Amino acid sequence: MKVLVINAGSSSLKYQLIDMENESVIAKGLVERIGIEGSNIAHKKGGDKIEIKKPLANHVEAIQLVLEVLQNKEYGAVSSMDEIGAVGHRVVHGGESFSGSVLIDDSVMDAIRANIDLAPLHNPANIMGIEACKAVMPNTPMVAVFDTAFHQTMPASSFIYALPYEVYEQYKVRRYGFHGTSHKFVAEQAAIMMNKPLKDIKLITCHLGNGSSITAIKDGKVLDTTMGLTPLEGVPMGTRSGDLDPAILEFLMAKLDMNVAQITNYLNKKSGILGISGISSDFRDLIAASKEGNERAALALDVFCYRVRKYIGAYAAAMGGVDAIVFTAGVGENNSGLRKKIMTGMEYLGFIIDDAKNENGKDAFVMTADSSKVTGFVIPTNEELMIARDTKALCK
């Protein structure tokens, strides 16, 4: 079976066509600036790359262009759409409606719409992607894979906020967690590398990038995760503040003469390591600046690493120990220096870094010494493959 994976954003659309016989990527690409001047598609098949600039008014036109490119005789990947057995869609927020991936029908679409309030930037784009595919591929089965689903195994003691219980009952204000597809993928890969069932190990998975979240997994289920009702909670990120005293909002709104929309934008787009450093939201820029003596860049890195380390320690305590810690995503996979900075001081857990492994490892590898009681893994995430696997399982 060939599965087309769609990840629709508000003005962009990523896709991969995956052959599920051997889980190889046949083709992939990115459509950008949908509904904006200068829209284009960048498409890759093997070593071949092409870019097409074409006005795209909406997601339906973007999907149509993707399908045209995939069927192109020169650089396409299929002779007809009949070769595509199913489509898997990333959907950011499933609320409490979904604890796993599901075949999309009218009731699923209604539930996704009902959760727009919880993800106003993401769910509408995901809906547009699904509806666009349905318009041009009406007879192809489609699956929704939710960022929040993996975290639905959290106990109430982890997901309930200390607010009047009525706001949970009436408005479903609770911790949901995100990056679930990534956390699930690397957790399963870690279990394979340890040659143990996932239910028999205690894991802490660290998805560290421009958006970052940390998850505690015990008995094969999520015990806790750092992101909350929205992706703003948790550790500081590229531009997001992470945890803070909620009274800060009223204080800053008065001092800076901001309304609700402005303070929300301030916390989501102007805070995090960008806000502390005043330089960049890119960790590579901060590392370079820090080496040149920039104290605020160094402080931003210190704050980030300290907060990640603090959550790792808290989750180890919550689970009564930890067997393995996994680093993934852009920073987690590619920055050996930050991995070491985060884990320095965690020797009390039995976590002993092997500097050579940490600095020279490739693909999925162990970063800890043979004597380490806790295994440290670096595992590249693959959300698209996870989506494709779920899609295949539901469309057999």
Stockholm file with secondary structure:
# STOCKHOLM 1.0

chainA/1-396         MKVLVINAGSSSLKYQLIDMENESVIAKGLVERIGIEGSNIAHKKGGDKIEIKKPLANHVEAIQLVLEVLQNKEYGAVSSMDEIGAVGHRVVHGGESFSGSVLIDDSVMDAIRANIDLAPLHNPANIMGIEACKAVMPNTPMVAVFDTAFHQTMPASSFIYALPYEVYEQYKVRRYGFHGTSHKFVAEQAAIMMNKPLKDIKLITCHLGNGSSITAIKDGKVLDTTMGLTPLEGVPMGTRSGDLDPAILEFLMAKLDMNVAQITNYLNKKSGILGISGISSDFRDLIAASKEGNERAALALDVFCYRVRKYIGAYAAAMGGVDAIVFTAGVGENNSGLRKKIMTGMEYLGFIIDDAKNENGKDAFVMTADSSKVTGFVIPTNEELMIARDTKALCK
#=GR chainA/1-396 SS CEEEEEEECSSCEEEEEEETTTTEEEEEEEEECTTSTTCEEEEEETTEEEEEECCCCSHHHHHHHHHHHHHCTTTCSCSSGGGEEEEEEEESCCTTTCSSCEECCHHHHHHHHHTGGGCTTTHHHHHHHHHHHHHHCTTSCEEEEETTGGGGGCCHHHHCCSSCHHHHHHHCCSCCCSCHHHHHHHHHHHHHHHTSCGGGCCEEEEECSSSCEEEEEETTEEEEESCCSSTTSSSCCSSCCCSCCTHHHHHHHHHTTCCHHHHHHHHHHSCHHHHHHSSCSCHHHHHHHHHTTCHHHHHHHHHHHHHHHHHHHHHHHHHTSCSEEEEEHHHHHHCHHHHHHHHTTCGGGTCCBCHHHHHHCCSSEECBCTTCSSEEEECCCCHHHHHHHHHHHHCC
#=GC SS_cons         CEEEEEEECSSCEEEEEEETTTTEEEEEEEEECTTSTTCEEEEEETTEEEEEECCCCSHHHHHHHHHHHHHCTTTCSCSSGGGEEEEEEEESCCTTTCSSCEECCHHHHHHHHHTGGGCTTTHHHHHHHHHHHHHHCTTSCEEEEETTGGGGGCCHHHHCCSSCHHHHHHHCCSCCCSCHHHHHHHHHHHHHHHTSCGGGCCEEEEECSSSCEEEEEETTEEEEESCCSSTTSSSCCSSCCCSCCTHHHHHHHHHTTCCHHHHHHHHHHSCHHHHHHSSCSCHHHHHHHHHTTCHHHHHHHHHHHHHHHHHHHHHHHHHTSCSEEEEEHHHHHHCHHHHHHHHTTCGGGTCCBCHHHHHHCCSSEECBCTTCSSEEEECCCCHHHHHHHHHHHHCC
//
